[in-house]
């Protein structure tokens, strides 16, 4: 090899060495710090979760030391604050929670999906740029405002509609229907926003292939885009339903405080969260069985939401396997 080639190789090797990043130790320190922060946040979240479960388990065990599990799970009467003979059957509270959630889901889920399809497939960019922020503003409204809206606007409207259709005011000032409609308005932005994001994430090639085969925009939206985004749509549904189950202020203000087994939307109902609000804002003694019962019903609510979350993971996994 000539001297020129040797010098050239040496120069290139030097340039390659100088081209290597000199801040590798700093980058390693940064990555280690970020990893440690994430691990710390995850550990802190796990610790808080364990503490919450521990408090619920401890207080629930104190409640069941005074009230039998058989009465709690197999009785159909809930009257912990009335008279000497108190009843602690959980099912009226569960029925009220599910009734309000069902009413909210019947209205919010299909309307949210239709709105999402319109925003994703039909709306011009200018219209979408206006409607999407307006819907997201609804998600930022405090739930107590929805509660007052249900009492002042929705409940009288239901009274007027029922009187016009049946000649009788089936709905009172407080009802499960009024609370359910207010919850539906509250969860509508969740369904719409998440479903619309899922629809827009469907590859453009699927749409173009459907159009090339002669499909209309409606057929493409319903038969191609919606099935392709079904995992995200189901995720938005589950998140909205879980949010409806845990809603507090709307049902505390609009549903009424009567715990009863009913499936009629014009009846009053009391949900699990509304009962907890009543206990902690009322005159129940801190060491009384009424106070302890709020932790027992909170544990039931925790089990319901956890079961829905686990079922949601199974459903999402099935849809993901089917459409990937």
C-alpha positions as CSV (number, residue, x, y, z in Angstrom):
1,X,0.0,0.0,0.0
2,X,1.3,3.4,-0.9
3,X,2.1,6.2,1.6
4,X,-0.8,8.2,0.1
5,X,-3.3,5.4,0.6
6,X,-2.0,4.9,4.2
7,X,-2.4,8.6,5.0
8,X,-5.9,8.6,3.4
9,X,-7.0,5.6,5.5
10,X,-5.6,7.2,8.6
11,X,-7.5,10.5,7.9
12,X,-10.7,8.7,7.2
13,X,-10.4,6.7,10.4
14,X,-9.8,9.9,12.3
15,X,-12.8,11.6,10.7
16,X,-14.9,8.5,11.6
17,X,-13.7,8.7,15.1
18,X,-14.4,12.4,15.3
19,X,-17.9,11.8,13.9
20,X,-19.0,9.6,16.8
21,X,-21.2,11.4,19.3
22,X,-19.3,12.7,22.2
23,X,-22.5,13.1,24.4
24,X,-23.2,9.4,24.7
25,X,-22.7,9.5,28.5
26,X,-25.1,12.4,28.8
27,X,-27.6,10.5,26.6
28,X,-27.3,7.4,28.8
29,X,-27.8,9.5,31.9
30,X,-30.9,11.1,30.4
31,X,-32.4,7.7,29.4
32,X,-31.7,6.3,32.8
33,X,-33.3,9.2,34.5
34,X,-36.4,8.9,32.3
35,X,-36.6,5.2,32.9
36,X,-36.3,5.7,36.6
37,X,-39.0,8.3,36.6
38,X,-41.4,6.0,34.7
39,X,-40.6,3.2,37.1
40,X,-41.2,5.5,40.0
41,X,-44.5,6.7,38.7
42,X,-45.7,3.2,38.0
43,X,-44.6,2.1,41.5
44,X,-46.3,5.1,43.1
45,X,-49.5,4.3,41.2
46,X,-49.4,0.7,42.2
47,X,-48.8,1.7,45.9
48,X,-51.8,4.1,45.8
49,X,-54.0,1.3,44.3
50,X,-52.9,-1.1,46.9
51,X,-53.7,1.4,49.7
52,X,-57.1,2.1,48.2
53,X,-57.9,-1.6,48.0
54,X,-56.6,-2.1,51.6
55,X,-58.8,0.7,53.0
56,X,-61.9,-0.7,51.2
57,X,-61.2,-4.2,52.4
58,X,-60.6,-3.1,56.0
59,X,-63.7,-0.9,56.2
60,X,-65.8,-3.5,54.4
61,X,-64.8,-6.1,56.9
62,X,-65.9,-3.8,59.7
63,X,-69.2,-3.4,58.0
64,X,-69.7,-7.2,57.5
65,X,-68.9,-7.6,61.2
66,X,-72.3,-6.0,61.9
67,X,-74.3,-6.9,58.8
68,X,-74.4,-10.4,57.4
69,X,-73.2,-11.0,53.8
70,X,-76.4,-12.9,53.1
71,X,-78.5,-9.8,53.8
72,X,-76.2,-7.5,51.8
73,X,-76.2,-9.6,48.7
74,X,-79.6,-11.4,48.8
75,X,-81.9,-8.8,50.2
76,X,-83.8,-6.4,47.9
77,X,-84.5,-3.6,50.4
78,X,-82.1,-0.7,51.1
79,X,-83.1,1.6,54.0
80,X,-80.0,2.2,56.2
81,X,-81.2,5.5,57.6
82,X,-84.9,4.8,58.5
83,X,-86.2,3.6,61.9
84,X,-84.9,0.9,64.1
85,X,-85.1,-1.8,61.5
86,X,-82.4,-1.0,59.0
87,X,-82.0,-2.9,55.7
88,X,-78.8,-3.3,53.8
89,X,-79.7,-5.0,50.5
90,X,-77.4,-3.8,47.8
91,X,-79.5,-4.6,44.8
92,X,-81.7,-1.4,44.7
93,X,-78.5,0.7,44.5
94,X,-77.0,-1.6,41.8
95,X,-80.3,-1.5,39.9
96,X,-80.4,2.3,40.0
97,X,-76.8,2.5,38.8
98,X,-77.4,0.2,35.9
99,X,-80.7,1.9,34.9
100,X,-79.0,5.3,34.7
101,X,-76.1,3.8,32.8
102,X,-78.4,2.0,30.4
103,X,-80.4,5.1,29.6
104,X,-77.2,7.1,29.0
105,X,-75.8,4.3,26.8
106,X,-78.9,4.0,24.7
107,X,-78.7,7.7,23.7
108,X,-75.0,8.4,23.8
109,X,-73.4,5.4,22.1
110,X,-75.3,5.4,18.7
111,X,-75.4,9.2,18.5
112,X,-71.7,9.4,19.3
113,X,-70.8,6.8,16.6
114,X,-73.0,8.5,14.0
115,X,-71.4,11.9,14.8
116,X,-68.0,10.4,14.6
117,X,-68.7,8.8,11.2
118,X,-69.9,12.2,9.9
119,X,-66.9,14.0,11.2
120,X,-64.5,11.4,9.8
121,X,-66.0,10.6,6.4
122,X,-68.5,13.4,5.4
123,X,-67.7,16.7,7.1
124,X,-65.6,19.2,5.3
125,X,-62.4,20.2,7.0
126,X,-63.8,23.6,8.0
127,X,-66.9,22.1,9.6
128,X,-64.8,19.4,11.4
129,X,-62.5,22.1,12.7
130,X,-65.5,23.8,14.3
131,X,-67.5,20.8,15.6
132,X,-64.6,18.9,17.1
133,X,-63.6,21.6,19.5
134,X,-67.2,22.3,20.4
135,X,-67.8,18.7,21.3
136,X,-64.5,18.6,23.4
137,X,-65.7,21.7,25.3
138,X,-68.6,19.6,26.6
139,X,-66.1,17.2,28.1
140,X,-64.7,20.1,30.2
141,X,-68.0,21.2,31.7
142,X,-68.2,20.3,35.5
143,X,-70.6,17.5,36.1
144,X,-72.5,19.6,38.7
145,X,-73.5,21.9,35.9
146,X,-75.0,18.9,34.1
147,X,-76.8,18.0,37.2
148,X,-78.4,21.5,37.5
149,X,-79.2,21.3,33.8
150,X,-81.0,18.0,34.3
151,X,-83.1,19.4,37.1
152,X,-83.9,22.8,35.5
153,X,-84.2,21.8,31.8
154,X,-84.4,18.0,31.2
155,X,-86.8,17.1,33.9
156,X,-89.4,19.7,33.0
157,X,-89.0,18.8,29.3
158,X,-89.7,15.2,30.1
159,X,-92.8,16.2,32.1
160,X,-94.1,18.2,29.2
161,X,-93.4,15.5,26.6
162,X,-95.0,12.8,28.8
163,X,-98.1,14.9,29.4
164,X,-98.4,15.7,25.6
165,X,-98.1,12.0,24.7
166,X,-100.0,10.3,27.5
167,X,-102.0,13.1,29.1
168,X,-100.3,12.4,32.4
169,X,-97.0,13.7,33.9
170,X,-95.2,10.4,34.3
171,X,-91.9,12.1,35.1
172,X,-91.5,13.9,38.3
173,X,-89.0,16.6,39.3
174,X,-86.5,13.9,39.8
175,X,-86.2,10.7,37.8
176,X,-83.7,8.2,36.5
177,X,-84.6,9.3,32.9
178,X,-83.5,12.9,33.5
179,X,-80.3,11.8,35.2
180,X,-79.6,9.3,32.4
181,X,-80.1,11.9,29.6
182,X,-77.7,14.3,31.4
183,X,-75.1,11.5,31.8
184,X,-75.6,10.8,28.1
185,X,-74.8,14.4,27.2
186,X,-71.7,14.2,29.4
187,X,-70.3,11.0,27.9
188,X,-71.2,11.9,24.3
189,X,-67.9,13.8,23.7
190,X,-65.9,10.7,24.9
191,X,-67.6,8.4,22.4
192,X,-67.5,10.9,19.6
193,X,-63.8,12.0,20.0
194,X,-62.3,8.5,20.5
195,X,-64.5,6.9,17.8
196,X,-63.6,9.6,15.3
197,X,-59.9,9.2,16.0
198,X,-60.2,5.4,15.5
199,X,-62.1,5.9,12.2
200,X,-59.5,8.4,10.9
201,X,-56.7,5.9,11.8
202,X,-58.1,3.4,9.3
203,X,-55.6,3.3,6.3
204,X,-56.6,5.3,3.3
205,X,-55.9,2.3,1.1
206,X,-58.9,0.4,2.4
207,X,-61.2,3.3,1.4
208,X,-59.6,3.6,-2.0
209,X,-59.9,-0.2,-2.6
210,X,-63.6,0.0,-1.7
211,X,-64.2,2.9,-4.0
212,X,-62.3,1.1,-6.8
213,X,-64.8,-1.8,-6.4
214,X,-67.7,0.5,-6.9
215,X,-68.8,1.1,-3.3
216,X,-70.5,4.3,-2.4
217,X,-69.3,6.5,0.4
218,X,-72.0,5.1,2.7
219,X,-71.1,1.5,1.9
220,X,-67.4,2.3,2.5
221,X,-68.1,4.0,5.8
222,X,-70.3,1.2,7.2
223,X,-68.8,-1.9,5.7
224,X,-65.1,-1.0,5.6
225,X,-64.2,1.9,7.8
226,X,-66.3,1.0,10.9
227,X,-65.2,-2.7,11.0
228,X,-61.6,-1.6,10.5
229,X,-61.9,0.8,13.5
230,X,-64.1,-1.5,15.6
231,X,-61.4,-2.0,18.3
232,X,-61.2,1.7,18.9
233,X,-64.9,2.2,18.8
234,X,-65.4,-0.6,21.4
235,X,-62.7,1.1,23.6
236,X,-64.6,4.4,23.5
237,X,-67.9,2.6,24.4
238,X,-66.3,0.8,27.4
239,X,-64.6,4.0,28.6
240,X,-67.9,5.9,28.3
241,X,-69.9,3.2,30.1
242,X,-67.4,3.0,32.9
243,X,-67.5,6.8,33.2
244,X,-71.3,6.7,33.4
245,X,-71.3,4.1,36.1
246,X,-68.9,6.2,38.3
247,X,-70.8,9.5,37.7
248,X,-71.7,11.1,41.0
249,X,-73.0,14.7,41.0
250,X,-75.5,14.3,38.1
251,X,-77.3,11.4,39.7
252,X,-77.0,12.9,43.2
253,X,-78.9,16.0,42.0
254,X,-81.3,14.6,39.3
255,X,-82.1,11.0,40.0
256,X,-83.7,11.4,43.4
257,X,-82.8,9.7,46.6
258,X,-85.2,6.7,46.6
259,X,-83.4,3.4,46.4
260,X,-85.8,0.9,44.8
261,X,-85.8,-2.0,42.3
262,X,-87.2,-0.5,39.1
263,X,-86.6,-0.5,35.4
264,X,-89.0,2.5,34.7
265,X,-87.2,5.7,33.6
266,X,-89.7,7.9,35.2
267,X,-89.2,6.5,38.6
268,X,-86.7,7.9,41.1
269,X,-83.5,5.9,41.7
270,X,-80.5,6.0,43.8
271,X,-77.1,5.0,42.5
272,X,-74.1,3.7,44.5
273,X,-72.2,7.0,44.1
274,X,-75.2,9.1,45.1
275,X,-75.6,7.1,48.3
276,X,-72.0,7.6,49.1
277,X,-72.4,11.4,48.6
278,X,-75.5,11.3,50.9
279,X,-73.6,9.5,53.7
280,X,-70.5,11.7,53.6
281,X,-72.5,15.0,53.4
282,X,-75.2,14.0,55.8
283,X,-75.5,13.4,59.5
284,X,-74.4,9.8,59.7
285,X,-72.1,9.1,62.6
286,X,-68.5,8.4,61.6
287,X,-68.4,5.0,63.4
288,X,-72.0,4.0,62.6
289,X,-73.0,1.1,60.4
290,X,-74.4,3.6,57.9
291,X,-70.9,5.2,57.5
292,X,-69.3,1.7,57.1
293,X,-71.9,0.7,54.5
294,X,-70.5,3.4,52.1
295,X,-67.2,1.5,52.0
296,X,-69.1,-1.8,51.3
297,X,-71.0,-0.3,48.4
298,X,-67.8,1.4,47.1
299,X,-66.1,-2.1,47.1
300,X,-69.1,-3.3,45.0
301,X,-68.6,-0.4,42.6
302,X,-64.9,-1.2,42.4
303,X,-65.6,-4.8,41.5
304,X,-68.2,-3.8,38.8
305,X,-65.8,-1.4,37.1
306,X,-62.9,-3.8,37.4
307,X,-65.0,-6.6,35.8
308,X,-66.0,-4.3,33.0
309,X,-62.3,-3.3,32.4
310,X,-61.2,-7.0,32.3
311,X,-64.1,-7.9,30.0
312,X,-63.2,-4.9,27.8
313,X,-59.7,-6.2,27.4
314,X,-61.0,-9.5,26.3
315,X,-63.4,-7.9,23.8
316,X,-60.7,-5.6,22.4
317,X,-58.3,-8.5,22.0
318,X,-60.8,-10.5,20.1
319,X,-61.7,-7.7,17.7
320,X,-58.0,-6.9,17.3
321,X,-57.3,-10.5,16.3
322,X,-60.2,-10.5,13.9
323,X,-59.4,-7.3,12.0
324,X,-55.6,-7.1,12.0
